[in-house]
Amino acid sequence: EFCLALLLASFLTPRRIGLLAVLTLLICCMILTKTTAALLVPAVFWMAWRTMGGRLPALGLSIVSLFALPAALCKGYELLVAKLGYGADYNYFFDVNAMEKIDWTHAWTTNVEVFQQGFWVDRVLFPVALALLVISTVWMRKLWRNPLFAASWTALSAQAFFVFTRGEDYAPRYYLAMLVPLTLVVVLAFAAIKERSRNAAALLAVAIAASVAANIFSTIDYATHLGYDLQFAAAAIGKTVRDNPNQNPLILGVSAS
């Protein structure tokens, strides 16, 4: 849904205002699919506003279409759920997943952890993207004029901040949302570098090829060494509990609490 939203936003012009209505519905669907999709909305907003010219009238139109109206639709859905008698359940799902307050005393440690776990996104492209961030800031500033490049970094920054707020909950699924904007950043940078330096572009191409190869081999490994069935999971959880005598052996999921 995020990819589709970026794609639709790239077709926006002052004469194609009707696409904003489609984007409104799509963003609403994104948030209803996964609440944290709200973090990606600023990236879609930037893409939409810049492709429409980046002027003041387009700014107001984008804010209403991509922030205010989706919020109103989601609120309407909440009221409908409550009207049907499921309001308590709706609130419960949010209560059990409520975010804890940020512990700023461990901010540095948390930042280090967020950075280290970033290799979950891609072991090769993650450090390459960080290098490209520095390069694009110092050397290739024209890249930031590309709304898709800036939107990708907006999405990456928002998702990284969200992971930071989770404290010690560095679930790989939180990093998965970074994969698409990370790939876009590398590809857009490759196209720009290719026009400036063939040697630098060749080096980046090697990194991209290494990433593709590593992912292919990882996929084959996962497919040929099945280690994610329920029996395997139960045994792994049992071992974790037994290794920690202070751990309560009764394990309940969040929704079973």
C-alpha positions in Angstrom: 0.0 0.0 0.0 2.9 2.4 0.7 4.5 1.6 -2.6 1.2 2.2 -4.4 0.7 5.5 -2.5 4.2 6.7 -3.7 3.4 5.6 -7.2 0.1 7.4 -7.3 1.7 10.5 -5.8 4.3 10.6 -8.5 1.5 11.0 -11.1 0.0 14.0 -9.4 -0.2 17.4 -11.2 -2.3 20.5 -10.6 -4.7 19.1 -13.2 -4.9 15.6 -11.6 -6.5 16.5 -8.3 -8.8 13.5 -8.5 -5.8 11.3 -7.6 -5.7 12.9 -4.2 -9.1 11.4 -3.4 -7.7 8.0 -4.2 -4.7 8.7 -2.1 -7.0 9.7 0.8 -8.8 6.3 0.7 -5.5 4.4 0.2 -3.9 6.1 3.3 -7.0 5.3 5.3 -6.6 1.6 4.2 -2.9 1.7 5.1 -3.6 2.8 8.7 -6.5 0.4 9.1 -4.2 -2.4 7.9 -1.4 -1.5 10.2 -1.7 1.5 12.6 2.0 2.3 12.4 1.5 3.0 8.7 0.8 6.6 9.9 4.5 7.0 10.1 4.8 6.7 6.4 2.2 9.3 5.6 4.7 12.3 5.8 6.7 10.6 3.0 3.7 10.3 0.8 2.7 13.9 1.6 6.2 15.2 0.6 6.0 13.2 -2.6 2.5 14.5 -3.5 3.2 18.1 -2.6 6.5 18.3 -4.5 5.1 16.6 -7.7 2.3 19.2 -7.6 4.8 22.0 -7.7 5.6 22.5 -4.1 3.7 25.8 -3.8 1.3 27.1 -1.1 -2.1 26.1 -2.7 -0.8 22.5 -3.2 0.5 22.5 0.4 -3.0 23.2 1.9 -4.6 20.7 -0.5 -2.1 18.0 0.4 -2.5 18.5 4.2 -6.3 18.2 3.9 -6.3 15.2 1.6 -3.4 13.2 3.1 -3.8 14.1 6.8 -7.2 15.5 7.8 -9.5 13.4 5.6 -7.8 10.0 6.3 -7.9 10.9 10.1 -11.6 11.6 9.8 -12.3 8.4 7.9 -10.4 6.4 10.5 -12.4 8.1 13.3 -15.5 7.3 11.4 -14.5 3.6 11.3 -13.9 3.7 15.1 -17.3 5.2 15.7 -18.9 2.5 13.4 -17.1 -0.3 15.4 -18.4 1.2 18.6 -21.9 1.5 17.3 -21.8 -2.2 16.3 -20.9 -3.1 19.9 -17.2 -3.7 19.6 -15.9 -0.5 21.1 -14.5 -2.2 24.2 -12.6 -4.7 22.1 -11.3 -1.9 19.9 -10.0 0.0 22.9 -8.5 -3.2 24.4 -6.4 -3.9 21.4 -4.8 -0.4 21.7 -4.5 -0.6 25.5 -2.5 -3.9 25.5 -0.2 -2.5 22.8 0.2 1.0 24.4 3.6 2.4 23.9 5.7 3.0 27.1 7.3 6.4 27.8 10.7 7.0 26.2 13.5 6.4 28.6 15.9 9.2 27.6 18.5 8.1 30.1 19.3 5.2 27.8 19.0 7.2 24.5 22.6 6.6 23.4 22.4 2.9 24.1 19.1 2.7 22.3 20.5 4.6 19.3 23.4 2.1 19.1 21.0 -0.8 19.2 18.8 0.7 16.5 21.8 1.1 14.3 23.1 -2.4 14.9 19.7 -4.0 14.2 19.5 -2.0 11.0 21.5 -4.8 9.3 18.3 -6.8 9.5 17.0 -4.7 6.6 19.8 -5.6 4.3 23.4 -6.5 5.4 24.9 -4.8 2.3 22.5 -2.0 1.3 22.0 -0.7 4.9 25.6 0.5 5.3 25.7 1.6 1.7 22.6 3.8 2.2 24.2 5.4 5.2 27.3 6.2 3.2 25.0 7.6 0.4 23.3 9.8 3.0 26.7 11.4 3.8 27.7 11.6 0.1 24.3 13.2 -0.9 24.6 15.8 1.8 28.1 16.8 1.1 28.7 16.1 -2.6 25.5 15.3 -4.5 22.9 17.7 -3.0 20.9 17.7 -6.2 19.6 14.3 -5.3 17.5 15.9 -2.6 15.6 17.8 -5.3 14.2 14.4 -6.4 11.0 14.1 -4.3 11.2 10.3 -4.3 14.7 10.4 -2.8 13.6 12.9 0.0 10.4 10.9 0.6 12.4 7.7 1.0 14.6 9.3 3.7 11.6 10.8 5.4 10.1 7.3 5.6 13.4 5.8 6.9 13.7 8.5 9.5 10.2 8.1 10.8 10.5 4.4 11.0 13.9 4.6 12.8 12.4 7.0 15.3 9.5 4.6 15.9 11.9 1.8 16.6 13.8 4.1 19.0 10.6 4.7 20.9 10.0 1.0 21.3 12.9 0.8 23.8 14.3 -2.7 23.8 11.6 -4.1 21.5 13.7 -4.4 18.3 11.4 -6.7 16.3 12.6 -7.4 12.8 9.1 -6.5 11.5 9.6 -2.9 12.5 12.6 -2.8 10.2 10.9 -4.5 7.3 9.1 -1.2 6.4 12.5 0.3 5.7 13.3 -2.1 2.9 11.5 -0.3 0.1 12.7 3.2 0.8 16.2 1.9 1.4 16.2 0.2 -2.0 14.8 3.4 -3.6 17.6 5.4 -2.1 20.3 3.1 -3.4 18.8 2.9 -6.9 18.3 6.6 -7.3 21.8 7.4 -6.0 23.2 4.8 -8.5 21.5 6.6 -11.4 22.9 10.0 -10.3 26.4 8.7 -9.6 26.5 7.0 -13.0 26.3 10.4 -14.7 29.2 11.7 -12.6 31.7 8.9 -12.1 31.7 5.5 -13.8 34.1 4.1 -11.3 32.0 5.1 -8.3 28.9 3.7 -10.1 30.7 0.4 -10.8 31.6 0.1 -7.1 28.0 0.7 -6.2 26.8 -1.8 -8.8 29.1 -4.4 -7.1 27.4 -3.7 -3.8 24.0 -4.0 -5.3 25.0 -7.3 -7.0 26.3 -8.6 -3.6 23.0 -7.7 -1.9 21.0 -9.6 -4.6 23.3 -12.6 -4.4 23.1 -12.7 -0.5 19.3 -12.4 -0.6 19.0 -15.2 -3.1 21.2 -17.5 -1.1 19.4 -16.6 2.1 16.0 -17.4 0.5 17.3 -20.7 -0.8 18.6 -21.5 2.7 15.3 -20.7 4.4 13.4 -22.8 1.8 15.7 -25.8 2.1 16.2 -25.8 5.9 12.7 -25.5 7.4 13.1 -24.4 11.0 10.0 -22.4 11.7 7.3 -25.0 12.4 5.3 -25.0 15.6 7.3 -27.9 17.2 10.5 -26.1 16.6 9.1 -22.8 18.0 7.8 -24.6 21.1 11.1 -26.3 21.7 13.0 -23.0 21.3 10.7 -21.2 23.8 11.0 -24.1 26.3 14.8 -23.8 26.1 14.6 -20.1 26.7 12.5 -20.5 29.8 14.6 -23.3 31.2 17.8 -21.3 30.7 16.4 -18.6 32.9 15.3 -19.9 36.3 13.8 -16.5 37.3 11.5 -16.6 34.3 7.9 -17.5 35.0 7.3 -20.7 33.0 3.8 -19.7 32.2 4.1 -17.8 28.9 1.1 -15.8 27.6 0.7 -13.8 24.4 -0.1 -10.1 24.6 -3.7 -10.6 23.7 -4.0 -13.4 26.4 -2.9 -11.1 29.2 
